[in-house]
């Protein structure tokens, strides 16, 4: 039987309010008007995949679909374009969640890269089918940037779960 590495720490349960807070913050970051930059990473997609991997029972395909509809309305995109991409991302994250936990952070980033790439291709196909404009080849950089954000998201979003269960003078965290 394969045992976890000795350096791995058992995590405390994730607070549902913290999960909701991070999803709303990621939604707000995506809503910041930064112009039409094709290579801009989708922070909400990274956070949805992260919680889909680490908390698949709490953040599933329905939440991804709802956040996708919000992004579609905000961006003025075809209604359902981002919802379809986020639903596919969430499904892929849930499908990978057991296997992904065994890898180090760098290998996890490499393994979620195809998920991000597929989501961008799906969004591009839907956009092109309805007569949208070609965003340029810089669109291929967005999934790479999202995969590079994976270690940052892992450190920041797992930090509240890494604290000691009962702090005292010897364990202040």
N, C-alpha and C positions, 0 to 999 in steps of 0.2 A: 504494500500500500504506500502511496506517495504521501508523505507528511509535509505540512507547511514548514517553511524555513523558521529556524529558531528565533530570528530577529523580528519576525512578524508579530505584531501586537494585536490582541483582540480589541475590536472596536465596540464602543458603546452604541446603543441603538440611535438611529438618526431621529432627530426631532422633526416632526411633520411641519412645524412652523418654520424651521430653518430651511427645509426643502422648498416650501412655498415662497419664502423670502428670496432665496437664491434664484428661483425661476422668474419671479417678478423683476428682480434686479437685472437678470439677463435679458428679459423682454424690454426693459427700459433702455438698456445699453444698445440693443438692436434698433430701438426707435430713435436714437440720437441722429439728427440729420447730418450725415457726414458726406453727402453727395452720392453720386452713382459710381462707386468704385467696385469693379468686378472682383478684385482680389481681396475684398474686405471679408475677414472671417466672421462667421455667424456664431456669436457667443451663445445665443439661445440654443442652437443645435448642439453645441459642446456640452452645455449644462443638461439638456434633455438626455443626451447619450450617457453622460456621467451618472445621472440618477437612474436611468434605465438599466445600467450595469450594476449599480450598487444597491438600489432599492426598487427592484422590478415590480413589486406588489403595490407600491405607492405611486410611482410615476410610470404610467403605461402608455399605450397607444392612444387612448382617449384624450389624455392630457396633452400629448404631442399634437393631436389633431386640433384641439381647441386653441393651443398657442399658435399653430400654423394659420388658423383662420384669423386670429388677431393680427398676425404679421401681414397676411394678405390684405386685410382691410386697411392697415396702416400704410403699406407700401403702394396701395392702389393696383396690386397685381391681380391676375386672374384668380377669382375666388376658388380656393382649393389647391392652388399651386404649391404653396409652402406647406399646407396641411397634408398633402399627399407625401411630400418629401419628409416632413417631420414624422409622419406615421411610419414610413418605411425605415427611417433612422431608429425610431423607438423599437420597432419590431426586431431590427438587426441587433440592437443593443441587448434586448431581452434574450435573444437567441444566443448571444455570446457571453452572457453574464457569468456563467459558471466557469467557463474556460479562461476568461480574461483575468480573473482574480489571481491565477497562479503565476502570472508573468510579472516581471518588473515593469516599472512605469514606462521606460523607453520602449519595451516590446509591446506594451499595451497601446502606445501611441501609434506604432506601426500597424497594429491590427485594427485599429478603428479608422485608419486612413481610408481603406476601401469603402467603409460605410459613408464617410463624409463625401468621398468622390462620387459614389452612386447617388447620393442625395442631390448633389449639384448637377449631375448629368440628368437626373429625372426632372429637376426644376427647369433646366435648359431645354429639354425635349418638350415639355408642356408649353413653355414660352414660345418656342419656335413653331410648334404646331398651330398656334393661334395667330401667327404672323408677327411675332415680336422681333426685335432687333438682335443681332449677334453682339454679345457683350465684349467679345475679344478673347484672345488666348490667355489673358491674365486671369480669367475665371479659373484656370487650372491651379493657380496658386492658393486660392481660398481653402481647399481641403487640406493642403499642406500646412497652412497657417493654423487651421483648426486642430490638426494633429499635433502641432507644436504647442498649442494651448492646453492639450490634455494633461501634461505633467503639472502645469500651474493650477489647473482646475482640481486635480487630484489632491494636491497639497492644501489648497485653500478650502475645499469643500469637505475634506475629511478631518480637518483640524479640530472641530468641536467634538468629534467622536473619539479622538485620541487622548483626551484628558483623563486624569485618574478618576475612578468612580466616586471616591470619597476623599477630597483634598484635606490635608492636614499640614502641620509645620514642615514635615519632611517631603511632602509632595504637594507643592503649592498649585500645580496645574491640575 
